[in-house]
């Protein structure tokens, strides 16, 4: 599946939807009506999108926005990002601090909302099961992930202000001078 078709399915699913679960269900419904090979291809493309977004500063942004972020939480956060479409996703991967532009993120400062879209991560498996009655065939094992031990300390507020100044300005106290 080409990148354009992957994101076109996401875009159609997110039209008028504000919750990742709704986006996921709409994507499942569309994919379940397709050839099983297309469903598999969509899932493999999602795997590539997830691998490409495994980035230290994006994880730090998720950690800051959600008030902490485990391995699974980071996957779920990126599922939430996928549900926002290609432009938001690509901008966040390129420049994680751009998440400060999203109204939902800005509102989370007061509401304490946390962002997760684990349902998006299950779209291919759910669609395949709906279409065939069987489990999605296993794909390639994910490539090696960088060690979290090599990441900078996400609890270091000075480093957050340096790397993610706009998000830090929203979620943290101003740095001491």
N, C-alpha and C positions, 0 to 999 in steps of 0.2 A: 504494500500500500504506500502510495506516495504521501509525502508530508502534507500537501495541499488537501488531499482527501481526508486524511486523519483529522486535521483541524476543521475541515468543512463539516464533518459529522459532529464535532464538539460544538461548533458555532450553531448548527441547526438545533442541537439539543439545548443549548443555553438561551435561545431566543425567548425572551420574556421570563426566564427562570432566574431566581436569585439564590437558590439553595443547591449545593453540589449534589445532593441526593436526587433532586428533580432532574438535573442535567444528566446524571448517571442513568436514571431510569429511561429517559428519552433516548439516550445513546444505545442502551440495551435494546429498546424496542426497535430502533432503526436497524441495528446490526443483526438482530435475531431474524429479520426478514431477508437477510442476504445469504449468499453462499458461505458455508462454514469456513472455507479458505480465506475469505475476506475478513471474517471475524478473527481468525488466527492472526492474520496480517495486521489488523488494527491493534491487537494485543501486543504483538512484537514491536510495533511502532511506539506504543506507550512505554514499553520497556526501554527503548532507546531514548525517549524523552526524559524518562526518570533518570537514566544513567547520565545524560548530558546535564542534568540539573543538580547533580550531587556536588554541591559547591559549598565551601566553608563559610563564606560571607552570607550566602542565602540561608544556610542553616542558622547562622547567628541572627539573621533577621527574624526567622521563625521563632527562635529562642526568645528574642526580645518581645515580639508581638504577642506570643502565646504564654509568656511568663514561664518558659522552660520548654524543652523539646528533646524527647528521647529519639532513638532510631526510628521506631514506629511512628511517633508523632511527626517526625520530619517527612516520612513518606506520605502521611496523611495530609500534611500541610501542602506538599507538592501536588497531591490530588486536588486539593482546593484550588491551587493555582491553575491547574489544567482546566478546571471547570470555568475559569474566567477567560479562557480563550488564548489564542496564540500570541496576540500582542502583549497582553498583561504578563503572560508566562515568559516570553522571550525577554521583555524589558526587565523583569525581576531576576532572571538568570544573569543577564548582562550587568544590571545595576540594582542589586537588592534594595538599596535605599529608596528606589522609585516606588516601593510599596507604600511609602508615606503619602503618595498621591491618591491612593484608593480610599473612597469615602468610607467603606466598611472598616478599613484599618484605622482611619482617623476616629471613627465612632467608637472603636474598641478601647480607646484611651479611657473613655468614661464608662462604657458598658462592661468592660472586662471580657468581651467575647473572645473566644478562641476559634481558630480556623483550621478545619480538617475536612477532608473530602475522601475518606477511605472508600466510599461507594464508587468513586470514579476509578479506583485501582482495580475494582472487581468487574468492570463493565464487560471486558472480553469473556471472562469466565461465565458470567451470568448470561450473556447473549448466546454463547456457545451451548450452554446447558439448555436454554430455552429453545434453540434451533434444532438441537440434535438429541437432547436427553442424556448427553454424555458430558464428562469433564473435558475441559480445554486441554488439548495435548500439551505436555510440558515443552517449554522452550529451552533455549540455551541458558545455562546457569548464569546469573549476573556476574559481571566482571568484578575484579577486586575493588573494594572500596578503600579510600584512604583511611588510615587509622585516625580515630578521633583523638588519640593521644597526641597527635601532631598538630591538632587545631589550637588556635589561640584560646585563651580563657574567656568564655562568653560571659562570665560574671565580672569581668574587668570593665567597669563602666567607662574609664578613660579610653580604652581601646574601642568600645562601642561608639563613643562620641567621635572618635577619629575615623573609624571605618564606615559607620552608618549614622552620619550626623543628623539627618532629618528624622529618622526613626528614633534615635536616641533623644532628640529634642521633644518628641511626643511622649515617650515611655519612661524616660529617666529624668532625674533631677539634673539641673545644669551642673557642669563640672566645676569643682572648686578652683578658684584662681589663686 
